[in-house]
């Protein structure tokens, strides 16, 4: 995202530092997720996760999103 905001800052002559633009973007995305009351989950994903959990298989999830955004998304 820093490259994205660096590019926008240059293209549109934005005055704010890139760090401030990144923080604003993160806050707005987190807010948008918190305000959602429904998320579409691809068919079969929930049953797959439940089956793997019942089988004792450990699961992990990786994301490049900021933890503020990740924490705003409700667990299935």
N, C-alpha and C positions, 0 to 999 in steps of 0.2 A: 504494500500500500504506500510505502514511502516514495517509491519511484512514481507511482500514479499521482500522488499529491505534489511531488516535485515538478512533474510535467504540467499539471494544471496551474500551479503557482506561476510558473514561467509563462505559459500560454496566455493566461488571463491577468497577468501582473498583480497577483494577489499579494497583499501586504503581510498577512499573518505568516509566522514561521511554520515550516512544515510540521513540526511537532504539535503545534496548536491545531492545525488542520486535521492531523491524524487523530488527536484526542476528540475533536468535535465529531469526526466521522464515526469513531468507535462508540461514543456516547449515543449518537443518533441511531446507529444500528442496534445497539443494546435496547434502547427505548422501544424501537419498532418491534423487536421480538417479544419484549415484556407485554406489549399491548395486544399481541395476537392472542386470540382465544381458540384457535384451531390450526393445526399443522397437518398437512397431508403427508402420510408416511407411505412409501411405495408398498404395494401389495406383497405380503409375505414376509416383510422385514420383522414385524413384531413377533410373529409365530416362530420365525427362525431364531431370533434372540432368545425367546423363552425356551425353545427346544435345546439350544446350546447350553443355556444356564442349567436346565434340568439334568443335562448330561455331564455337568461339572466342568464344562469347558470354559476357561478363562477368556474374557473378552477385553479388548482395548479399543479406544477410539482416538484418532489423531486429528488435529485441526491446526491450521495456521491462523485461526481467528484469535483475537485478543480474549483473555479469560472473562472480561466483562460481557462480551457478546456471548460466549459459550454459556456462562452462568445464567444468562437471560432466557435461554431456550429450555423449556420444560422437558423433563425426562418422559419417555414413553411409558 
